[in-house]
Amino acid sequence: MPSDFLNTGTETLMALCRPGFEADLAAELNFHAAEQMVAGYPRTTGNSGYVLWHSQQGSMAPLLHSGLIFARSLSLGIGEFMDIGDDRISALWPLLEAAAPFGEVFLDHPDTNDGREMQRFLKGFRKALEPRLKKAGLLRRKAANRVHLFFSDSHNGWVTISPLEVPLAEGGVRRLKLPSEAPSRSALKVEEALLRFFGTTEALTAKTAVDLGAAPGGWSWQLARRGIKVQAVDHGKLNARLLDEYPVQHIYGDAFTWRPRTSVDLVVCDVVDKPARTLQQMEKWLDQGWSKAALFNLKLPMKRRFQEVWQLLEKLATTMERHPERGEVIIKAAHLYYDREEITVWASYQRDY
């Protein structure tokens, strides 16, 4: 292997995240490593947009299929490249051969200003790289894995792999187009959550829903455009077009005190409040049977974000497990691209969705 490659001799997990949340992702990786009795350590740089976890004993590979709250993308290291010259394909070829065969090529970069400046370079690099991979038989349609070439800058980075069966976005970022009729950009959170949690935007089977703290109506619009009858609860005004063109009923009320007359299939909530208070409200809706499922945001605390969020999710699971007759408890949580200082959570029973 050329001297400009570094083989660490350890298993390395590459995890991409929103810049500024490296410490939270590292805490989450530490937690799961302890659960799986894996010995190792994270390597982080503030505002870099990624974390490297080096395993010294045991494997973190099972996490590739489970997903993490603060990780946008997870992949397993093949090797690191350092200070490669302008003939990048030749320099990377030994690592690409070690990763082959693969059915898809991701050219990843940090979601930072410097990282985004590499997009033009990576676009041209792909045009040169993929034909050579196909000709050499390394890029194959029916392969089980995808290969990631993560560039921290144009000459340094990692070659990693992830299972093709796990849906990922290149660079861990799902950039979605906001339709002109959407009342607010918050509508994109719902779409991204469905893609992240279920792999499709057509996953919802709900026929009725309540949107708590709905104004101006971005989340209600996402539900109503799928034919779901929505009760939108808020003292604030909703987008007039939403009320005129979609099955939405505006109820002037408080998100934390209003109660439904009959149960619904889904409750959603994106209010600006303490995460514990929002969680308590969602617990009540699910525990009382007012709703079969919930999709909501938890605003993040300033410190110990992973630890506090995990405690809240464990509390939610304990509450939902009081009703084993309803089916297996399903809780998914993620710090989405369209989230900022919050995470998005899905909670339901397997029998219902």
N, C-alpha and C positions, 0 to 999 in steps of 0.2 A: 504494500500500500504506500502511495506517495507520502513524503514527509510532511506535506501540508495538511494531512488529515490527522485528527486526534481520535484514537479509540480509547474510551475511558475504562473499558473492562467491566462496566456496570450496566444494568438495564436503566435506560433513561426514558422518562415519560415527558413529552412536550405538551404543555397546556397553555392555550391562548386565552386571554382575558381582556376586559376593558382596562386601558392604562389607568393606573392609580389603585387597582384592586389586586395587585400582586400578593400583598401580605395576606389578604383574605383568602385567596386561592391557595396559597401555601399552607395556611391554617387548615383549610379543608382537606388538602392532600395529607397533611400530618395526621389528621383525625382518621381518615380511611386507612392509612398505612398502619396505624396502631390497631385498628379493628381487624385487619388482615394479617397482623403480626409480621409486617414487612419492615425491615431495617433499612434506613436510608435518610436522605436529607434533601431539602429543596434548595435551589439556587435562584435567587431573585435579584432584580435590579428595579428600583422604583420607577414607575411610569414607562416601563419597557413594553408592557402589553403581553408578557408571557412569563411562565415559570417552568423551570426544568426540575424534575424530581429524579434523583439518582438513587436507585435501589441497590443496596449492597447485599441483601439477603432476602429472598422472596420476590414475588412479582406483583406489580401494580397493573398488569395487563387486564384483569377482570373489569377495571374501571372503564375501559374503552367502550364497553357495552352498556354501562349503567348511566353515564353522564354525571356531571357535577353541577352544583349551583353556580359557581363563579367561573367555570371553564366554558368557553365558547366552543372549543375544539380540543380533542385529546388524540394523541398519536404516539406510537412507540418508536424510539430512536433506533436508527440503523447506524448512524455515525455522524460526527461533526466535521464540517469543512471550515478551514481557516485560511484566510489570505490567498484565496485562489486567484489566478490571473484572469486575463481577458478570454482565454479559451476555456470557458467554464464547463462546457459539455464534456470535454476530455477530462478535466479535473474531477468532475462529479461522476464519471462513468463507473468507476469501481464500486461506489456506494449504490448507484442505480442498479448495477448487476446484482449486488447483494440483496437489494429489496425486491427484485423481480421474482415472478411475474406480477404485474399489477394492471388493473383495468381502468384506472383513472389517474390523472396527474393534477395535483393541486400545487400551485405556486403561492405560498403563503408569505405574508409579511406582517409586522406589527401594525396595529391600528393606531398609529401615531402619525404626526405630520411628516417625519422623516420616512416612515414606512410607506405612507401613501404616495410619496414622491417617486417610489420605485415602480409604480404601476405601469408606466410606459415602457420601462426597461423589461419588466416581466412579460408584458404582452409580446414584445419582439422576441424575447428568449423562448417563449412557448412555441412560436412559429418555427424556430430552428430546432427545438428539442424534440417535439412529438413525432415528426416524420422519422427521425433517426431511431427513436425508441421502437416505433412500429416495425421498421425495417430490420432491426436487430431481434425482434420477437420479445422484447421486454414488456411492451404495452399490448396486452391481450384482452379481448372483449370479455371473456369468461373467467378472468382471474378473481380471486377472493378478496384482494386488498386494493387499496389506493395508495399511491406514494405521495408524500408531501415533501416539497423542497421549501423549507422555511429559510428566508433570507432576513437576517437581522440588519444587514446592509448588503450592498451588491457583491461583496466578496466573502461574507461569513454567514454561517448558519448551520442548519441540520437537515439531514435526510431522514424522514420518519415514515411509518406506515400506519394505516388504520383500516378496519374492516369495511368493505364496501356496503355491507348490510346495515351499517350504522349511518343514518342520514346526517351528513355534515355540509356546511357551507364553506366554500373556499375562504381561507383566512378566518374562519369562524364567524363571518359577518354576513347576515342576510339583509341585503339592501332591497327594500320593497318600495313600490311606487304607490304614492298616496293618490287615490282617485279624487277628482275635483269635487265630487259630491260629498266626500267625507267631512263631517263637522269639525274634526280636529285631528292632529297628528297622532293622538293617543290611540286612534283606530288601528294603527300599525302594530301596536303591542299585542292586540288580540290575534291578528293574522300571524305574527311571528311566533306567538305562544303555541298556536295550533300546529305550525310547522315543526317547532322544536319538540313538542310533547307527543305528537301523533304522526308526524311526517306528511301531513296533508291538511289543507285548509277546509276540507269537507268532512272533518271528523265529528262535528257536533250532530247529535241526534235529537237534541232538545226541541220541543215544540212551544214551550213557555219559559219565560225568563224574567228576572227582576234585575235591574241595574241600579245599584245603590250609589248615590252621589253622581248622577248621570251627566249633568250639564258639562259641556254643551251638547254631548250626545255621541261622541266617537265610538264608545263601546256598544251603545244601543244600536247604532247604525250597522256595526259589523254583525250583530245578531239578527236585526230585522231584515237586512238584505238577504239573509239565508232563510227567510220565511218564518222566523221565530217571533211569536207574539211577546212583546216586551212591555213591562211596566217600568217606566223610568222615574225614579224617585229622586227629587231634588227641589230645593226652594229656588234654585237658579233657573234661568231660561234655557230651553232647548232650541236647537236649530229649527227654524220654522219649516224648512223643507223636510226635515226628518219626520215631523208630525203629519205633514200633508201627504207624503208619498209612501210611508212605511207603516207596518202594524205596530205602532208605538203609542202607548198611553202615558201622558205626562201626569204624574202624581206629585202634587206639592207637599213635600214632607221631609222629615229628617232621616238621613241614612241610618242612624243608629237607634231610632225609636220606632220607625214605621214597621208594621207587621202585616203580612199578607193574609187575606181571607181564606185562600186555599193554597195548597202546596204547589210549587213549580218545579220544572225540571232542572233549572240552572239559576244560580245567583252569581252576579258579577259585581265587583267593587274596586274602584280606583280612586280612593279618597286620600287626601293629604292629612294624615293623623299618625299618632304613635302606633308602631307596628303591633304592640300588645293589644291595643284597643281594637284595631281592625281584625286581628286574629280572634279575639273574643267574640266579635260579632259573627264571623264566619263559623266559628264553633257552634254558636247558638243556632244558626240557620240549619246546619247539618245535623246537629244533635236533636233538635226539635222536629226534624223531618219537614221543615218548611221548604227545603230544596234538596234535590237528590245529588247535586254536584255544585261546586263553586270554582270560579276563576277570579283571582283577586291579586292585588299588589300589596306588598308590605314595604313601607318606607324604611330604609336602612338606618340603623343607629350610627353614630359617628365613630365609635370604637368597638372592637371585638365583634365585628359585623357577622362573621360566620358563626361564632359561638352563640350569639344571641338569636340569630335566625334559626339555627339548628334546634335550640331549646324550644322555640315557638312551634316549629314543625313537629317535634316530638310530642308536645302538648296537644296539638291538633290530632295526631295519630291516636293518642291515648283516648281522647274524647270519642273519636269515630269508632274505635274498637269496642265501645260499649254496645254496639249493635251488630253482632256477628251474623244475625239473620239477614242483614242487608247485603252481605257479600264481602269480598276481600277489599281492604282499604287501599286506595290508590292515591298517592301524593307525589306530585312532580313539582319541582321548583327550579327556576333558572334566572340568572341575571342576563336579560336579553339585550340585544344590540340597541333596541329602542327604549329600554329602561335606562335610567340614569342612577339616581340614588334610591333605587328600589329593586325588589325582585318580584317575579310573577309566579304565582302558585296555582296549581290545579289540584283539586281534591274531590274524590268521588268513590263510589263503591263499584267494584268490578261488575256486579250484576246489573248496574244501571247504565253503564257506558261501555 
